[in-house]
Amino acid sequence: MLKKCLFMMLVLTHLFAPAALAQADNLKIAILRFGPTIAMDITEGAILDVLESYGFISAEENRLLEQRENLEGENLTVYWGDAGYDLPTVNLMVEAALDREPDVLVALNTPVAQVAVAGTVDMDDPPTVLFSAVAAPYKAGIASSSCIKPAHVGGAETLVEYKPVFEALRLQDPGLRRVGFLRSSTLASGEDAHDRISVIAEQMNIEVLEAGVVSLSDVPGAAEGLVERGAEALLVSGDSMMSAGIPIVVSIANDNGLPVFHPSMGSISLGVTIGAGFSSYYSRGDNIGVILAGRLNGDIEIASTAIHIDSSNLLGVNLDSADAQDVEISDDLLAQADTVFSDGRLSQASPLVLRAIARRGRIVPLEQRQADDMAWLASLHCTDEMIAEQQAALDAAEK
């Protein structure tokens, strides 16, 4: 019933809403995240760079915002929020942001997006909610499909895949039979991780010893418990809570001579021994920045803009961590690595990774990017046929 209501709301909005108009007044946005990570800093930086390209903020304002300072600029007012990985604080953070009557809420991470959507879905004139760095948005109830969603909600899914990390496990240790898996037991992305790895591990004949955590304070005990149960390696879920707990897991792994795996290449900078998976932290920020700019300029209607998927899979190895764990990285795995971290720095990177690094912080003039951005936004348009097909698939799945 909820899915059908969302479908009708979307169709009515699509048919009767006037074309969006660029607003002359100073616009207000709030950028809210579950907690701080290097990856999230990169994603936020990309959003700011897009806003500078489009003239919403100046270079000086960008430098200020990079420090996560609130800004009341000439063209744009920006407020920040950080919940410190505390779920009750997410509710307070979103409420405080809504009290400022923003035009747009940028919700980073799954729990923030869930609360932002739930807190605005029944409003007569809700602010736009744009989400990013969100795994499993449909399982989390943020939307039903890419085009079946509340009319004020849009954004991008971060596709976290676990097959690459299990392939890396096997390549590193062909005889590995038992892996300790740490995940959030309260986040939808942690549940999604459980579902995904259960299937892959069974196919590869790997036993999974699982430990769920509610907060970061649970991580040490959970990791030590997996070691005591005989884990031969530790696998950290890609959910927001456990990604923040990586340094804790690495410390325990170092003490016990176990390698740590994670479904994100960039996690090797946090001490993960082998990171295999998502790596496009800047690109996903650039993408949500373009959607945000399109909304602020009135170039798109969020109601008919599909949820995008940010996806990338690369392999990284941290030789410093391997040495601390007395783990010898296999030659086959090392030969496939896109990045290698050693002696406290990035010592090796593929051309693809080098191009991605060079892109960070580079402000592309609007005239050089606008045509491509508009074409990309046009590719996200939800047609009536797409909406009908997705609704039919949802209806069939319920039977």
PyMOL commands that set and color helices and strands:
alter all, ss='L'
color gray80, all
select helices_A, chain A and resi 2-16+38-53+59-66+87-99+110-120+163-172+188-203+216-228+240-244+246-256+265-270+281-297+302-304+319-324+331-336+351-359+366-379+384-398
alter helices_A, ss='H'
color red, helices_A
select strands_A, chain A and resi 27-33+71-72+76-82+104-108+128-134+153-158+178-184+207-213+234-236+260-264+274-278+308-310+314-318+339-342+345-349
alter strands_A, ss='S'
color yellow, strands_A
deselect
rebuild
show_as cartoon
